[in-house]
C-alpha cells in the first residue's frame, strides 16, 4: 500500500489552522493480503436488511434443491444423475448417453454466452445471489460462525484471545459443524454421481468394498472444509477467473453495486457538517467497509473482489435512515446513470451476445426436440467381401450397435428402403433393447445384382419400433461390378 500525505512541515506540524487533506492511498494488493503478502483474515460485520433477507431466502431454496436433488424423482427416475464412471446421465428424468455429447457442448456454450451477456448488463449479480461459493459461505458457514463466535468485534477478540477453555470449546464446536456440513455436501455429490441406489450400497457396506467412493468422500470433505473454513473469499479473488473478467466485460453502462459519488462527496462526519452546505451525504462511517465479505471499500469504485452481495447497500441504507437522508447512496446502478443520469443503453455488444445466445438456444432446442429415442450405428463388417447367394443375389454382413435412450424396453426391426428390394436377415434372435441399455448384433442384407450401382451401392435402412419409425441409417453395400458397368468399360476400351 502506497500512502501519500502532506506532512505540513517538519515533524508533521501544521503551520495554519486549515485542515489537511486526508491520506491518499493506492491499492497495490488485494484486501486479503497484508503489506508482507501474508493472509489478512476478513471478519465482516453481520449483514442485515431487506436485500440480505431476500438473498437468504434465495440461498435456502437453492441449498434445499441441492440436498434434495438426488432424492427427487420424475416418473420414477432421478432429477439429476451424472454417473461419469459408468457414462450414465439423467437430466430432468430423461436419460442421456455419451452419444449426446454435442448437446452438452452446445448447452455449455449457451451457458457461457449467457453469463457473458448477463455480466455485460447486470455485472456480477450471479456471484452475489446464486453462486454456490457465495451461497454456502455467506448463508451457511458464516451464519454458523456468527452464531458461535459472535459478530465482527467478538470474532476479532476471540482470534486474539489465548487458547483457554472458552476459545477451545468454540473452535471445536464451530469446526465440528463445518466438517459435518462438508461431509454432507460430499455425500450429496456422491449421490448425484452414482444415484441413490448406488449411494445406499456404498454407505451400508464396508469401505474396503468401495475404496474409490470412500477416498472420494474423504477428499471432497477435506476440500470443502478447507475452502469454507480457511480459504473462503480467496476462492473468488484468487482462483475464480470470473472476477478478473469484469475488466473486459463491464463498461460504464453495466449495472453493478455502485457508490453515488456525485451525491456522497465530499464525505463529512456529522459533527463537522453543521452549518455547511457543500458536504455530501456520506458521513464516512465505514459501515460499508466493515460489512464487506471481501474487505473492500465500495466507495473506491468497482473492484475485482466485489461479488455484488448487496451487504454494503443494506448497511448504507440503515445509516441513511438514521441520519434522515434518502436511501440509495450505494445501490444497483451504472457509472453513466450516476454521472449524468443516462438510462441503460442496449449497445452493440449486448445485441451481438443476445443474437448468438438466441441462435444457440434455438439450435439446442431443435436438437433436443428432434433427438431420437434410439442411437443406431451400422457398419459393414471389415475384412468381409460380398457373398453370392445365387446367380442373381449377393449379400453383405453388417455389425449393429443400438442405444436405447429411454427407460422403456423397446423391440426394434430393420427395413431396407433404398434399394427397395433389399432384405434384412438377423443373425440370432429378434432385436429387443432393454431400458436405457445397449445391444450389439449382426445382420445380413441381401440385394439383387441388377439393383447394384457398381462396386459400392448406397444403402438406407430405417429403424422401427412397432409401426413407429425411430430413425434412418445410411451405409453402403459392396458387390460385383454389374454388367451395365462392364459394358461401359468395354466401350471405353474400344474407343
N, C-alpha and C positions, 0 to 999 in steps of 0.2 A: 504494500500500500504506500503510495507516494503522497505525502501531505505537504501542502504549500500554505504558509501562513505568514501574514505580515507581523513581524516581531515588534514593530513600533519603537525601534531604538534599541540601545544596548540593554541586555538582560530582559528584553521583552517589555520594558516600561513604556506606557503611553505618554506622549508629550502633550495631549489635549484630552478634553472630556468627550470627544467624539467616539462613538462605538466603533470597534474594529470589525472588519468583515469576518464572517465565520470561516473556519478552515475549509479549504477546497481539497477534496480527496478524489483520487483517480484510482479506480479498481484495476489491479493487475493480477487478480486471482479470484477464484470463486469463493462464495461465502463459507463453504465448508472446510476451507483451508486457512491456517494462520500464516503469519509472515514467514515462518520457518518451513512451511509446507506440510505441517502436521495436521491431523484431523481436528477440526473445530466442531464439536458436537452442538447441534441445534436443539434448543429447548423452547419450542414455540408456546406461546400462551394459548390456553384452551379457547378455541373459537366458539362463537355463539352468534345467532342472528337468523334472519329469515332464509338467506341463501344457504347457510350451513344446515339448517333443518331440511331444506329441500334436497341438498346433496346427500344427507344422511338417509333420507327415505329412498332415494335412487340407489344408493350403495347397498342398503339392506335388501332391496329387491334383487339386485344383481348377485349378492352373496347367497341369497336363498336359492336363486336359479342355479348357481354354480354347484352348490352342495346337493340340490335335489335332482340335478340333470341326469345322472346315471340311473336314477330310480323311476324317472318319468317314462311311461310307455305310450306309444302311439300305435294302435292296432296290435298291441302285444309285443311291440318291438321298441328298442331303445330310442330315446330322443336324439342321442348323440353317442356314437361309438367310433373310436379312432384306433383300431387294432392294427398298428403298423407292422408288428411282427408277423401276424397271420394274413396281412393285407385284406382285412375286412373293415369296411367303413359303412356306418349307418348315420344318415343325417335326416332329421325330422321324420324318422320312421322309414325312410327309403334306403335300400342297400345300394352301395356304390363299390366299384371294383377298380383295380389299377388301370383297366382299360378306359375308365372315365377320367383319367388324369388331366386331359385337356380342359375338362370342365373346372377342375380345381385351379388350373393355371389361369384360366380366364377370370374366375372368381377372385383370385389373388390380385391380378392386375386391376380389376374393377375396384377392389377394396383400397389398393394403393392410390389410385387416381381419386377415389372418393375422399381419402384422408388429405391428399394434396389440395383438392378443391375446398374442402371444409376448412383447412388451415388458412388458405388464402383469404377466405371470407370471415371466418369466426375465430381465427387464432387457435389456441390450444384448449378449446372447450372440451375436446375428447379427454385430454390429460386430467383436467380438473374434475370431471364428472364421472367418467366410465372406465378410465384406465385401471386395470387390475392392481397395478402397483399403488396407485393413489387410493383406491377403494380399500384395500386391505391395510395399508399403512395408516391412513388418516382415520378411517372409520372403524377399524377393528383393533389393531395393535396399539395405536396411540390412545384410544378410548380406555383400554385396559391400563395403560400407563398412567393416565390422568386419575383413574380410579384408585390405583395402588400408591403411586408416588406423589400425587397431588399436581397442582398447576405449575407454571413456569418457575416461579421463585422457589417453591418447595422442591422441585426436581433439582435445581441448581444447588440448593443447600444440601440435599441428600447426596449428590455427587461429591461434594467437598467434605462430607461427613466421614469420620473414621469408621472402620468396619466394626461396629458394635452390633448387639443383638437385633436392634431395630432395622438397621440397614441390611443385615444378612437376611432377616425374615422377609423384608420387602423385595429384595433381589431374588430370593428363591421363589417367592410366590409369583412375581411377575414373569420371570424367565421360565418357570414351570408351566404357566399358562401359555406362554409363547411357544414352547416346544409342543405342547398338546395341540394347539391350533395348527402349527406347521405339520404335525403328524396327520391331522385330519385332512389338511389340504393335499398332502402327498398321497394318502389313501384314496381320496376322491379322484385325483388324476389317474391312479391305477385303475379305478372303476371305469373311467372313460376309455382307457386303453384296452382292457380285457373284458369289459361287460360285468354286469352284476353277478352272473353265474360264475364266471372266472374269478371274480373278486372273492366271493364266498369260498370257493375252492382253495384259494391261496391263503386266506386268513384263518381257515379252520384246520389246515394241515400243517405239519411241522415245517419250519423254514428250510430245512435241508432238501425238501422235495421241490421247492420253488426258490432256489437261491437267487435267480435273476430278479424276481419280484421283491424278495426280501432286501437285497442290497439296493435296489432301485428306490424303495420306500425310505430306507435309511439315508441314502444320498440326498434325495429331494427334501426330506425332513430337515436335514442339516443345512441344505441350501436355502430353503425358505426361512428358517430360523436366523441364519446369518444375514440375509437381506433385510428382514423386517426388524431385527433386534439391534443390528450394528451398522450395516451398510446404508440402509434407509434411503434418504433423499439423494444420495450419491448415485443410485441406480438411474435417476432422472438426469442428474447433472453431468455424470462422467460416462455412463455406459450407453444410455438410450440416445440414438442418433437423432431422434425426432426433435429434441430441444434445439440442437445445433442447426437443424434445417430451417428454423424460424428465420434466420438471417437471409435465407434465399427465398422463402415462401411469403413472408409477411411484407406488406407495404403500408403506406400511410392510410389506406382505406380499409385495412383489416380490422375486424372488431376484436379487441383484446381487453384485458383488465388494465385500465389506464388511469393515471392521476391527472386531474384537470389543473394543469399548472397555470392556465390563464386565470382561473378563479382562485386558486390556492396561494399563489405567490404575491408578494413576499411573505414567507412564513413568519409568524409573530406569536410569541407567548401572550396569553390573555392579559397578564399583568403589565405588559409593555404596550398593549394595543389601545389602551384607554385614551380617548381624545384624538386618535389618529384615524385618518380616512383612507390612507394609501396602504392598507395592510390586506393581506389575503385571508381566505377563510381557514387555511391550515394553521393550527395552533402549535404545530411541531411537538405533538405529544408522543410520537414514535410508537403508537399502538399498532399501526400497520406493519412496522418492522418487527415488533415483539410477537405478533401472531403469525408471521410468515413461516411456513414449514421448511422453506429453503434458505431463510436468513437474509433475504434481500430487502432493499428499500425501494418499493414500487415508485416512489417519487423521483427516482433516477431514470425512469422510463422503462421500456420493455427490455428484459434481460433473459438470457438463455435459461436461467434457473427457474423463471416464473412458470408455474404449471396452471395458471388461471384458476386457482382453487377458490377464489372469492372470499377467503378469510379476511383479507385486508379491507374489502368492501364492507363486510359486516362490522368490523372494528371501527372503521371511519364513520359509518352511519350512526353508530351508537354515540360517538363523540359529537357529531354534528347535532344530534338530538339534545345532548347535554348542554351545548353552548347556544342552542336555539338558532341553528343555521340549517339551510336546506341540505337534504341528503344528496349523495351523488358526487361528492368531491372525488371519490375513487369509484369508478363504475365501468361497465362494459361500454367501450367507445372506441372509435378510430382516431388516429392522430389528426386527420383533417377535420373531423367533426368537432374536436376540442379547439383546434386552432382557429378555424374560420366558420364553423357551423355547416360545413359542406356535408350533405347526406351521402350515404354509401352509394358508390357507383359500381355498376356491374360492368367491369372493364373487359378488355380483350382477352386477357389471360383467364379470367373466370369463364368467359364464353367458350374458350378453347377446351378447358378442363371439363366443362359441362357437356360439350359435344362428344368428346372422347368417352366420357363416362356413360352417356346415354347409348352410344353405339355399342360399347362393351356389354352393358346390361341387356340391350336388345339381342345381341348375339348369344349371350349366356342364357337368356330366357328361351330363345328359339331352340338351342341345343338341349336344354332341359325338357322342353315340351316334346321335341321330336326324338328324345332318347329312347332307343329300343329296349324292350324287356329282355332281349337275348343278344349276346355278342357272339357272332359266329365267325370262325376262321376256317377256311377251306384251302388246303394246299395239295397240289398234285404230289404224290409220294416220290421223293427224289430217287434217282437211280433206276426207276421203273419205266420201261418203254411201254408203248401201247400193246395190247394183247388182242390178237384176232379171235373173234368169237365164231364166225363163219365167213363165207365169201363176201358177205355184204355188210358185216358189222364188226366194229372194233370197240374196245373198252379201255378205260384208264382207271387206276386206283388212286383214291384221294384219302388224305387224313383229315379228320374233323375234330375241332375243339369248340365247344359251346359253353357259354357262361350264362347261367340263369340269374338275372338281376332282380328277381322278385322273391318273395317269401312263399310262393305257391309252387307246388310240384307241376311240371309242365311237360306233357308229351308233345313231341315235335315230329314233323315229317318234312322231307325234302322233295321238291318238284323242279325238274329242269324245264325252263320256259324258253330258253334260246340255246340251241335249236329245239323246236317243239317236239321232235321225235326222240329226244333223249330219255333214257330210262335209268332210274336210280335203284341199285340193289345194295342193301345194307350188309355189312359183314357182322353177323351176330344178330342180337335181338333188336326189337324196336327201341327207338330213342326216347327215353324218359329222363328228364333232368330234375334232380331233387331241388328243393327250395334253396335259393342262394348258394348254388353249388356249381361245379364244373364237371363236364363229361367229355371224354375223348373216345373217338371211334374211327371207323374207316368204312368206305363205301365205294362201289364201282359205278361208273357212268358209262352206259353203252350207247353208241351212236351209229346210225347207218353211214356207210362210207360216202354215199352220194350227198350227205349233209355237210361233209367236211369242206372247209375253205382252203385247205392246204395243210402244211405240216402242223400249224397251230391254228386252232379254231376258238374264237371267243365263246365262253360258256357262262350262262347266267342261271343261278339257282335261287329259288325262293324258299324261305323257311316258314312253315305253317304250324300253328298250334290249333288243332281243330280246323275251323274254317277261317281263322284269323291269320292274316299274313303278318309275320313279325319283322322280317327284313329280307333284303335281296343281296346275294353274294355273287361277286364276279370272279372268274378264274379262267383257265384256258384248257383246251383238250388237244392232246398230241395224237397225231395219226399219220398214216402214209400219205404221200402226195397223191392227189386224185388224178383220174385220167384226164380231166379237163386241163389241169395244170401241166400234165406231161405233154399234151398236145401243143400247148402254148410254147413250151420249151423246145419241142421238135421244130415248130415253125421258125423260131428264132435261129436254131442251128442251120436250117435250110437257107435262111437269108444270109 
